[in-house]
């Protein structure tokens, strides 16, 4: 759950978001959250259900003064396989919900997986 009701309202970068969002886990998967509070950041994989799946090339940040690039060389939400990866800051766990910051998704976007961000493995 986020405060962004449309794609146009959603910031282009998760680093532009300082407000909190809630990821609610279905009750039958609550045990999957065991120990997750040990992490400062998480990777959230989501299905961008409002994406245009026919787009193959884009102008980054819609800057039409620069040449188009392939969507695999961009962060565009419009792509043949609209899976998104966002690194969020975990604020707290409340029951089967995660309170996070930096979630750049339209409210109601399906979450397909959550993984811990481990700096030793996930950064240079």
Secondary structure, DSSP 8 states (H G I E B T S, - for coil): --S--STTTS-SSGGG--SEEEEE--GGGGGGGTTGGG-SEEEEEEE-TT--TT--EE-GGG-TTS--EEGGGS--S-SSS-EEEEEEEEEEEETTEEEEE-----TT-EEEEEEE--HHHH--
